[in-house]
Amino acid sequence: MVITLAAAAGGLALGFGTGATAVRYAQNKKITIHPAKGATQSIFDACVYALLAIADKLGISYEAVNVALFCILWPLLTLGLMVTIIILV
């Protein structure tokens, strides 16, 4: 089974089908994820695509979304959870 993610005008489409190869279409922002590539690579490709779709939707770069998520939001969430654990213990 092949999972296909495609960006439509203003939206995100997810489709399922069959196919023999994994194909990327960077020009039209379409990524096909094939199980033969391995689960880790497929998950990574899907996450990168999600970041690209968010960047496109917000009108900012992929790098800006990446920095906001992994350098700002994730550390704030981790600190918040640590404070919550310390308060509860």
C-alpha distances in whole Angstrom, upper triangle without the diagonal:
4,7,10,13,16,20,22,25,26,23,20,17,13,11,7,6,5,7,9,10,11,13,16,18,21,23,22,20,17,14,10,9,7,7,10,12,13,13,16,15,12,15,18,16,15,19,20,19,20,23,23,23,26,28,27,28,31,32,33,31,28,31,33,30,29,33,33,31,31,35,36,34,33,36,38,35,36,40,40,38,41,43,42,42,45,47,45,47
4,6,10,13,17,19,22,23,20,17,14,11,8,6,5,5,6,8,9,8,10,12,15,17,20,18,16,13,10,7,6,5,7,9,11,12,12,15,14,10,13,15,13,12,16,17,15,17,20,20,20,23,25,24,25,28,29,29,28,25,28,30,27,26,30,31,28,29,32,34,32,31,34,36,34,35,38,38,37,39,42,41,41,45,46,45,46
4,7,10,14,16,19,20,17,13,11,7,6,5,6,8,9,12,11,9,11,12,14,16,18,16,14,11,9,6,5,7,9,12,12,13,12,14,13,9,11,13,11,10,13,15,13,14,17,17,16,19,21,21,21,25,26,26,25,22,25,27,24,24,27,27,25,26,30,31,29,28,31,33,31,32,35,35,34,37,39,38,39,42,43,42,44
4,6,10,12,16,17,14,11,8,6,5,6,8,10,10,13,12,10,10,10,11,13,15,13,11,7,6,5,6,9,12,14,14,15,15,16,14,11,13,14,11,10,13,14,11,12,16,15,14,17,19,18,19,22,23,24,23,20,23,25,22,22,26,26,24,26,29,30,28,28,31,33,31,32,36,36,35,38,40,39,40,43,44,44,45
4,7,10,13,14,11,7,6,5,6,9,11,13,14,16,15,12,11,10,11,12,14,11,9,6,6,6,8,11,14,17,16,17,16,17,15,12,12,13,10,8,11,11,8,9,13,12,10,13,15,14,15,18,19,20,19,17,20,22,19,19,23,23,21,23,26,27,25,25,29,30,28,30,33,33,33,35,38,37,38,41,42,42,43
4,6,10,11,9,6,5,7,8,11,13,16,16,18,17,14,12,10,9,10,11,8,6,5,7,9,11,14,17,20,19,20,19,20,18,15,15,16,13,11,13,13,9,10,13,11,9,13,14,13,13,17,17,19,18,17,20,21,19,20,24,24,22,24,27,28,26,27,30,31,30,32,35,35,35,37,39,39,40,43,44,44,46
4,7,8,6,5,6,9,11,15,17,19,20,22,20,17,15,13,11,11,11,8,6,7,9,12,14,18,21,23,22,23,22,22,20,17,17,17,14,12,14,13,9,10,12,10,7,10,12,9,10,14,14,16,16,15,19,19,17,19,22,22,21,23,26,26,25,26,29,30,29,31,34,34,34,37,39,38,40,43,43,43,45
4,6,5,6,7,10,12,16,18,21,21,24,22,20,18,16,13,14,13,9,9,9,13,15,17,21,24,26,25,26,25,26,24,21,21,21,18,16,17,17,13,13,15,13,10,13,14,11,11,15,15,18,18,18,22,22,20,22,25,24,24,26,29,29,27,29,32,32,31,34,37,36,36,39,41,40,42,45,46,45,48
4,6,8,10,14,16,19,21,24,25,27,26,23,21,19,16,16,14,11,11,12,16,18,21,24,27,30,28,30,29,29,27,24,24,24,21,19,20,19,15,15,17,14,11,13,14,11,10,13,14,17,18,18,22,22,20,23,25,24,24,27,29,29,28,29,33,33,32,35,37,37,37,40,42,41,43,46,46,46,49
4,7,10,14,17,20,23,26,27,29,28,25,23,20,18,17,16,13,13,14,17,19,22,25,28,30,29,30,28,28,26,24,23,23,21,18,19,18,15,14,15,13,10,11,12,9,7,11,12,15,16,17,20,20,18,21,23,22,22,25,27,26,25,27,30,30,29,32,34,33,34,37,38,38,40,43,43,43,46
4,7,10,13,17,20,23,24,27,25,22,21,19,17,17,17,13,12,13,15,17,19,22,25,28,26,27,25,26,24,21,20,21,18,16,16,16,13,12,14,12,9,10,13,10,8,12,14,16,18,17,21,20,18,20,23,22,21,24,27,26,24,25,29,29,28,30,33,32,33,36,37,36,38,41,41,41,44
4,7,10,14,17,20,21,24,22,19,18,16,15,15,16,12,10,10,12,14,15,19,21,24,23,23,22,22,21,18,17,17,15,12,13,14,10,9,12,11,8,10,13,11,10,13,15,17,18,16,20,20,17,19,22,21,20,22,25,25,23,24,28,28,27,29,32,31,31,34,36,35,37,40,40,40,42
4,7,10,13,16,18,21,20,17,16,15,15,16,16,13,11,10,11,12,14,17,19,22,21,22,21,22,20,17,17,18,15,12,15,15,12,11,15,14,11,13,16,14,14,17,19,20,21,19,23,23,20,22,25,24,23,25,28,28,26,26,30,31,29,31,34,34,33,36,38,37,39,42,42,42,44
4,7,10,14,15,18,18,15,15,15,15,16,18,15,13,10,10,10,11,14,16,19,19,19,18,19,18,14,14,16,14,11,13,15,12,11,15,15,12,15,18,17,16,20,21,23,22,20,24,24,21,22,26,25,23,25,28,29,26,26,30,31,29,31,34,33,32,36,38,36,37,41,42,41,43
4,7,10,12,16,16,14,14,15,15,17,19,16,14,11,11,10,11,12,15,18,18,19,18,20,18,15,16,18,15,13,16,17,14,15,18,18,16,18,21,20,20,23,25,26,25,23,27,28,25,25,29,28,26,28,32,32,30,29,33,34,32,34,37,36,36,39,41,40,40,44,45,44,46
4,7,10,13,14,13,14,15,17,19,21,18,17,13,12,10,10,11,12,15,16,17,16,19,18,14,15,18,16,14,17,19,16,17,21,20,19,21,24,23,23,26,28,29,28,26,29,30,27,27,31,31,28,30,33,34,32,31,35,36,33,35,38,38,37,40,42,41,41,45,46,44,46
4,7,10,12,12,13,15,17,20,21,19,18,14,13,10,11,10,12,14,16,17,17,20,19,15,17,20,17,16,20,21,18,20,23,23,21,24,27,25,26,29,30,31,30,28,31,33,30,30,34,34,31,32,36,37,35,34,38,39,37,38,41,41,40,43,45,44,44,48,49,48,49
4,7,9,10,12,15,17,20,22,20,19,16,14,10,11,9,11,12,14,16,17,20,18,15,18,20,18,17,21,22,20,22,25,24,24,27,29,28,29,32,33,33,32,29,32,34,32,31,35,35,33,34,37,39,37,36,39,41,39,40,43,43,42,44,47,46,46,49,51,50,51
4,6,8,10,13,15,18,20,19,18,15,13,9,10,8,10,11,13,15,17,19,17,15,18,20,17,17,21,21,20,22,25,24,24,27,29,27,29,32,32,33,31,29,31,34,31,31,35,35,33,34,37,39,37,36,39,41,39,40,44,44,43,45,48,47,47,50,52,51,52
4,7,10,13,16,19,21,21,20,16,14,11,11,8,10,9,11,14,16,19,17,15,18,20,18,18,22,22,21,23,26,25,25,29,30,29,31,34,34,34,32,29,32,35,32,31,35,36,34,34,38,40,38,37,40,42,40,41,45,45,44,46,49,48,48,51,53,52,53
4,6,10,13,16,18,18,17,14,12,9,9,7,9,8,9,13,15,17,14,13,16,17,15,16,20,19,18,21,23,22,23,26,27,26,28,31,31,31,29,26,29,31,29,28,32,33,31,31,35,37,36,34,38,40,38,39,42,43,42,44,47,46,46,49,51,51,51
4,7,10,13,16,15,14,11,8,6,6,5,9,8,8,11,13,14,11,10,13,14,11,13,16,15,14,17,20,19,19,23,24,23,25,28,28,28,25,22,25,28,26,25,28,30,28,28,31,33,32,31,34,36,35,35,39,40,39,41,44,43,43,46,48,48,49
4,7,10,12,12,11,9,7,5,8,8,12,12,11,14,16,17,13,12,15,15,11,13,16,15,13,17,19,17,18,21,22,21,23,26,26,26,23,21,23,26,25,24,28,29,27,28,31,33,32,31,34,36,35,36,39,40,40,42,44,44,45,47,49,49,50
4,6,9,9,8,6,5,6,8,11,14,15,13,16,17,17,13,12,14,14,10,12,14,12,11,14,16,14,15,18,18,17,20,23,22,22,20,17,20,23,21,21,24,26,24,25,28,30,29,29,32,34,33,34,37,38,38,40,42,42,43,46,47,47,49
4,5,6,6,5,6,8,11,14,18,18,16,19,20,20,16,15,17,16,12,14,16,14,11,15,16,13,14,18,17,16,18,21,20,20,19,17,20,22,21,21,25,26,25,26,29,30,30,30,33,35,34,35,38,39,39,41,44,44,45,47,49,49,50
4,6,5,6,8,11,13,16,20,20,18,20,21,20,17,16,17,16,12,13,15,12,10,14,14,11,12,15,15,13,16,19,17,17,15,14,16,19,18,18,22,23,23,24,26,28,27,28,31,32,32,33,36,37,37,40,42,42,43,46,47,47,49
4,6,8,10,13,16,19,23,23,21,24,24,24,20,19,21,19,16,17,18,15,13,16,16,12,13,17,15,13,16,19,17,18,16,15,18,20,20,21,24,25,25,26,28,30,30,30,33,35,34,36,39,39,40,42,44,45,46,48,50,50,52
4,6,9,12,15,18,22,23,21,24,24,24,21,19,20,19,15,15,17,15,12,14,15,12,12,15,15,12,14,17,16,17,16,16,19,21,20,21,24,25,24,26,29,30,29,30,33,34,34,36,38,39,39,42,44,44,45,48,49,49,51
4,7,10,13,16,20,21,19,21,21,20,17,16,17,15,12,12,13,11,8,11,12,8,8,12,12,10,13,15,15,15,14,13,16,18,17,18,21,22,21,23,25,26,26,26,29,31,30,32,35,35,35,38,40,40,41,44,45,45,47
4,7,10,13,17,18,17,19,19,19,16,14,15,15,11,11,13,12,9,11,13,11,10,14,15,13,15,18,18,19,17,16,19,21,19,20,23,24,23,24,27,28,27,27,31,32,31,33,36,36,36,39,41,41,41,44,46,46,47
4,6,10,13,15,13,15,15,15,12,10,12,12,8,8,11,10,7,11,13,11,11,15,16,15,17,20,20,20,18,16,19,21,19,19,23,23,22,23,26,27,26,26,29,31,30,31,34,35,34,37,39,39,40,43,44,44,45
4,6,10,12,11,13,13,14,12,9,12,12,9,9,13,12,10,13,16,15,15,18,19,19,20,23,24,24,22,19,22,24,22,22,25,26,24,25,28,30,29,28,31,33,32,33,36,36,36,38,41,40,41,44,45,45,46
4,7,9,8,9,9,11,9,6,9,10,7,8,11,12,11,13,16,15,16,19,20,20,22,24,25,25,23,20,22,25,22,21,25,26,23,24,27,29,27,26,30,32,30,31,34,35,34,36,39,38,38,41,43,42,44
4,5,6,8,9,11,9,7,10,12,10,11,15,15,14,17,19,19,20,22,24,24,25,28,29,29,27,23,26,28,26,24,28,29,26,27,30,32,31,29,32,34,32,33,37,37,36,38,41,40,40,43,45,44,45
4,5,6,6,10,9,7,10,12,12,12,15,17,16,18,21,21,22,24,26,26,28,30,31,31,29,25,27,30,27,25,29,30,27,27,30,32,31,29,32,34,32,32,36,36,35,37,40,39,38,42,44,42,43
4,5,8,11,10,9,12,14,13,15,18,18,18,21,23,23,24,27,28,29,30,33,33,33,30,27,28,31,29,27,31,32,29,29,32,34,33,31,34,36,34,34,38,39,37,39,42,42,41,44,46,45,46
4,7,8,6,7,10,11,10,12,15,15,16,18,20,20,22,24,25,26,28,30,31,30,27,24,25,28,26,24,27,29,26,25,29,31,30,28,31,34,32,32,35,36,35,36,40,40,39,42,44,43,44
4,6,6,6,9,10,11,12,14,16,17,18,20,21,22,24,26,27,29,30,31,30,28,24,25,28,26,23,27,28,25,24,28,30,29,26,29,32,30,29,33,34,32,34,37,37,36,39,41,40,41
4,6,5,6,9,10,11,12,14,15,16,18,20,21,22,24,26,27,29,30,29,27,23,24,26,24,22,25,26,23,22,25,27,26,23,26,29,27,26,30,31,29,31,34,33,33,36,38,37,37
4,5,5,6,9,10,11,12,14,15,17,18,20,21,23,24,26,27,28,27,24,21,21,24,21,19,22,23,20,19,22,25,23,21,23,26,24,24,27,29,27,28,32,31,31,34,36,35,36
4,5,5,6,9,10,10,12,14,15,16,18,20,21,22,24,26,26,25,22,19,20,22,20,18,21,23,20,19,23,25,24,22,25,27,26,26,29,30,29,31,34,34,33,36,38,38,39
4,5,5,6,9,10,11,12,14,15,16,18,20,21,22,24,25,24,22,19,20,23,20,18,22,23,20,20,24,25,24,22,25,28,26,26,30,31,29,31,34,34,34,37,39,38,39
4,5,5,6,9,10,10,12,14,15,16,18,20,21,23,24,23,21,17,19,21,18,16,19,20,17,17,21,22,21,19,22,24,22,22,26,27,25,27,31,30,30,33,35,34,35
4,5,5,6,9,10,11,12,14,15,16,18,20,21,22,21,18,14,16,18,16,13,17,18,15,15,18,20,19,17,20,23,22,22,25,26,25,27,30,30,30,33,35,35,36
4,5,5,6,9,10,10,12,14,15,16,18,20,21,20,17,14,16,18,16,14,18,19,17,17,20,22,21,20,23,25,24,25,28,29,28,30,33,33,33,36,38,38,39
4,6,5,6,9,10,10,12,14,15,16,18,20,19,17,14,16,18,15,14,18,18,16,16,20,21,20,19,22,24,23,23,27,27,27,29,32,31,32,35,36,36,37
4,5,5,6,9,10,11,12,14,15,16,18,17,15,12,13,15,12,11,14,15,12,13,16,18,16,15,19,20,19,20,23,24,23,26,28,28,29,32,33,33,35
4,5,5,6,9,10,10,12,14,15,16,15,12,9,11,13,11,9,13,14,12,13,16,18,17,16,20,22,21,22,25,26,26,28,30,31,31,34,35,36,37
4,5,5,6,9,10,10,12,14,15,14,13,10,13,14,12,12,16,16,14,16,19,20,19,19,22,24,23,24,27,28,28,30,33,32,33,36,38,38,39
4,5,5,6,9,10,10,12,14,14,13,10,13,13,10,11,14,14,12,14,17,18,16,16,20,21,20,22,25,25,25,28,30,29,31,33,35,35,36
4,5,5,6,9,10,10,12,11,9,6,9,10,7,7,11,11,9,11,14,15,14,14,18,19,19,20,23,24,24,26,28,29,30,32,34,34,36
4,5,5,6,9,10,10,9,8,6,9,10,8,9,13,13,13,15,17,18,17,18,21,22,22,24,27,27,28,30,32,32,34,36,37,38,40
4,5,5,6,9,10,10,10,9,12,13,10,12,15,15,14,16,19,19,18,19,23,23,23,25,27,27,28,31,32,32,34,37,37,38,40
4,5,5,6,8,8,9,8,11,10,7,10,13,12,11,14,16,16,15,16,20,20,20,22,24,24,25,28,29,29,31,34,34,35,37
4,5,5,6,5,5,5,8,8,6,9,11,11,11,14,16,16,15,17,20,21,21,23,25,26,27,29,31,31,33,35,36,37,39
4,6,5,6,7,8,12,11,10,13,15,15,15,18,20,20,19,21,24,24,24,27,29,29,30,33,34,34,36,39,39,40,42
4,6,8,10,11,14,13,11,14,16,15,15,19,20,20,18,21,24,24,23,26,28,28,29,32,33,33,35,37,38,39,41
4,6,9,10,12,10,9,13,14,12,14,17,18,17,16,19,22,21,22,25,26,26,28,30,31,31,34,36,36,37,40
4,7,10,12,10,10,14,15,14,16,19,19,19,19,21,24,24,24,27,29,29,30,33,34,34,37,39,39,40,43
4,7,8,7,7,11,12,11,13,16,16,16,17,19,21,21,22,25,26,27,29,31,32,33,35,37,37,39,41
4,5,5,7,9,10,11,13,14,15,16,17,18,21,22,23,25,26,27,29,31,32,33,35,37,38,39,41
4,5,5,6,9,10,11,12,14,15,15,16,19,20,21,23,25,26,27,29,30,31,33,35,36,37,39
4,5,5,6,9,10,10,11,13,14,15,17,19,20,21,23,24,26,27,29,30,32,33,35,36,38
4,5,5,6,9,10,10,11,12,14,16,17,18,20,21,23,24,26,27,29,30,32,33,35,36
4,6,5,6,8,10,10,10,12,14,15,16,18,20,21,22,24,26,27,28,30,31,32,34
4,6,5,6,8,9,10,11,13,15,15,17,19,20,21,23,25,26,27,29,30,32,33
4,5,5,5,7,9,10,11,13,14,16,17,19,20,21,23,25,26,27,29,31,32
4,6,6,5,6,8,10,11,12,14,16,16,18,20,21,22,24,26,27,29,30
4,6,6,5,6,9,10,10,12,14,15,16,18,20,21,22,24,26,27,28
4,6,6,5,7,10,10,11,13,15,16,17,19,20,21,23,25,26,27
4,6,6,6,9,11,11,12,14,16,17,18,20,22,23,25,26,27
4,6,6,6,9,10,11,12,14,16,17,18,20,21,23,24,26
4,6,5,6,9,10,10,12,14,15,16,18,20,21,22,24
4,5,5,6,9,10,11,12,14,15,16,18,20,21,23
4,5,5,6,8,10,10,12,14,15,16,18,20,21
4,5,5,6,9,10,11,12,14,15,16,18,20
4,6,5,6,9,10,10,12,14,15,16,18
4,5,5,6,9,10,11,12,14,15,16
4,5,5,6,9,10,10,12,14,15
4,5,5,6,9,10,11,12,14
4,5,5,6,9,10,10,12
4,5,5,6,9,10,11
4,5,5,6,9,10
4,5,5,6,9
4,5,5,6
4,6,5
4,6
4
